[in-house]
Amino acid sequence: MKPQVKLSILLVIALLLLFPGNALADELSAQFGGNPLVVPVGHSVDSVFALSTDAHISGSVKEVVLVINGDIYLEPTAQADLVIDLGGQVFNPANVTANTGIFRLSLTPQFVNQLFIGLAMILGLWLARLIISVLGIVLLTGLGFLLRKRVQQGVNLLQASSLRLLAIGMAAFLIMLGLLILLSLTVVGIPLAILVLVVGIAAIFLGILPIMEFIGQKALTPRLLEYPALSKWFILAIGLVAVLNLPLIGVIVLLSVAFAGLGVTLTTGLIYFKERRSSKLIK
């Protein structure tokens, strides 16, 4: 079956389902192939539907004139509320006006191909988003479970000053972005730029874990907090990924979490190195 025929069948079903209830009554004038459908002068019907044939309208159509793979001829005496032609032409020499409007869509092979390409792109983007979401849930759950005993310091920092960590992360991100741009300008610096990018992404992911724990302590009920560690981190990962998938809000939350996570990782690392240096000086 040709793509045009399949598309015509789908359009027929969809448009019939959208018709008003009275459009499917006895006053529906329909023709499938063969001779043209004719609504003579002085005759009135509720709706007209023609498939693979033409429609000659000289009388009155109260609701819809729908023709698929055929032409519509509107005579000077024609009256209609809505005229739709899919795959043909609308001949209206007397410029008859319809109350709602006259619409024509040509189902050419080029249009059908573009339509399928567009649908394939939308489906592909949806699948890519689904795969990224699933991978994000798995990664965050696994990292949270493995590093669950090492996130408390980050949680303490967030409780002390979350806005300060957000500002530190934003500043570090801008510095890292400038460094990436400078390194990517030379062939020698591209590997270093990739290394900086990987380290930055890893730092963000490590910093997101304390944020998830911090939000979990504030948002989850005591009963959920008592769940096994793997289950708790799975719930936190699903909640974060679900929020990130929201339009516009998800982008804002993603940037905020990324900046704050980078700030948490850098601050935690700085504290760790200071403590080690202090311990060496004492010894």
N, C-alpha and C positions, 0 to 999 in steps of 0.2 A: 504494500500500500504506500502511495506516494506521501511525502511529508505534508503537501498541501491538502490532501484529502483528510489525513489524520487531524491536521489543525482545523479544518473546516468542521469536522465532526465534533471536536472539543468545543469550538465556538458555538455551534448549534446547541449543544447540551447546556453550556453555561448561560447563553442568552435566553433559552427557554425557561431555565430555572429562575432567571431574573425577571421574567415577564410578570405583569400584574395577574392576579388570580382570574380576572374576567377575560384575559387575553387567550385563555385556553378553553373558553366556552364554545358554544356552537357557532359563534360569529367569527371564529378564526378561519381565514381563507388561506389554504396551504396548497402548494404545488411542488412536487419533487420530479424534476426533469420533464422532458416532453414539451408540450405547447406552453406558451407564455401564460402566466396568471393575469387575468384581466378583472379589474373592478370598473364596471361600466358607469356611465354618467347616471346620476340619480340613485345609485346603489350605495349603501353604507355598511361597512363591516367594522368590527372592533380592531382586528389586527390582520396583517398580511405577512405570510412567510413563504419564501420561494427558495429552493435549493437546486442549483445547476439548471436554472431556467430564468427567463426574464419576467418582469412584472410591469404591466401597463396600468397605471392608476389614472382613472378619469373621474371616479366618484370620491367618496369620503371614507377615510380611515381614521377612526377615533383614537387609536393608540399608536401602534408601531408598524412600520413597513420595513421588514427585514429580508434582504436578498443576499444569498451567498453564492458566489460563482455565477453571477448573472448580472444583467443590467436593469436599471429602474428608469422607466419613462413616465415623467410627470406631465400630464396634459394640463392645459390652461384651467380646466374645471376641477383639478385634483385638490383635495384637502387632506392634510395629515398632521399629526402631532409630532411624530419623530420618524425620520427616514434614515435607514442604515444600509449601506451597500458594502459587502466584503468581497473583494475580488472582481469587481466589475466597474461600470460607469453609471453615473446618474445624469440622465438627459433631461434638462429642465429649460426648454427654449423660452417658456413664458415667465421664467423666474418665479415660479410658485414658491411661497414661503411656508415652512413648517413651524409650528408653535415652539417646539423644543429645539429643532435644528435638523440639518441634513448633513450626514457624515458618510465619508467614503474611505475605505481602506483597501489598497490593492495588495493582494497576497501573491506578489511576484516571488520567483525563486530566490532572488537576492534578499527580499524582506524576510522570507522564511528562514534562510540561512543565518541572517543577522539575528533574528529572534532566537534561534536555537543556540547561537554562539553566546548571546547575552544571557540566556538561561543557564548555559553551561558555566559561564564565568561566575554567575551568582551562586550556583551550586558549589563550584570549586572553592569560592571564598568562604562559603558556609562550612564546608568540610575542613578547610584549612584552619578556620577558627575553632572548630570542634576539636581537631587533633591537637592544636596548641593548648587549648583549655585542659584537655585530658592529660597531656604531658606536664603541664604546669601543676595540676593537682597531684600527680604521681611524684613529681620532683619535690614539691614543697612538703608533701606528706613524708617522703623518705628522709629528706634532710632534717625535718623537724623531729622525727622519731630518733634519728641517729645522734643529733646534737641537742637533744632535749635537756641535758644536764649542763649545757654550756650557754644557755640563752638568758639565764637569770640576771647576769650583769647588765646585758643590754636592756632588759626590762626595768632594772633599777634606774638606768640612765634615762629611759623614757618617762618614768614616773617623776624624776627630778626636773627635767627640762626637755620636753619633746620639741618645742619650737626652736630651741637652740640647736638641737640635732638636725632639724629640718634645714636651718640656715647653713650649717656646716656642710650638709650634703649638697645643697644647691651650689655653694661656692666650689666644692670639690668637683662637682659635675661640670661646671663651666671651665675650670682649669683642665680637667681631663678632655673636654671637648676641644679646647684650643690646642692641647698637645696632640690630639689625634689629627687635627687639620694640618698642623705643621709637619708631623711625621709622614702623613700621606702624600705630601708634595714631592717627596723624593722616593726613588725606587728602593734605596737602602733602608729608609725609614718605614716602609710599609709593613714588614714583619714586626717591627717594634710597635707600630700602631695596632696591629692585630693583637699583639700580646697585651697592650694596655687595655684594649677593648674587652678582652676575655677576663682580665683581672678585675676590671670595673664591674662587669656583669656578675662575676662570682661574688664580689664584695656586696653588691646590691642584694643578691639572693641570701647571703649569710645575714645581712642586716634585716631582711624582711622577717626572718624567723622570730626574733624578739618582738617585733611589731605584732605579729600574729598572736604570740603568747600574751602580750600586753592587752590587745583587743579582746582576746578570749577571756581573760580574767575579768574584764569589764562587762562583756556582753553575754557570755554564756552563763547558764544557771549553775548553781553548785552541783546539781545532779550530773550535768554534762561534764563538768570539770573532774568528776570522779571516775569518768570512763577510762578504760585502758589508754595508754599514751598513744598508741597507733590510731585508735578510733578518734581520739580528741584532735589529733593533728589532721586527720582526714576531714573532719567536720570544719576545722578552721580553714583548710585549703579550699574546700568547696565553697565556703562562704566568701573568701577573698576573690576567687576566680569568678564567682557569680556577680559580684559587685563590679569587677573589672570589665565584664561583658556588657554592662549597661551603657547606652549611648551617652556621650558627653561626660556623664558622671564618672564612668569608668576611666576615661582619660585623665580626669582630675585626680581621682584616687590613685591611679597608676603612677603619675608623676609625684604625688605626695609621698606615697609609700616608697618609691624608688629613691627619692632624695633623702627621706628620713632613714631608710635602710643603709644608704651609703654613709650618712652621718654617724649612725650607730656603729657600723663596722670600723670606720676610721677612728672614732673616739675610743672604742674598746681596744683596738690595736695599739693606740697611743698610750693608753693606761697600762696595758700589758707590758710594753717595752719600758715604760718608766719604772714599773715595779721590778722588772728584771734588772735594770740598771741600778736601782737603789739597793737591791739585794747584793749585787756584785760589789758595790762600794762599801757596804757594811762588812762584807767578808774581807 
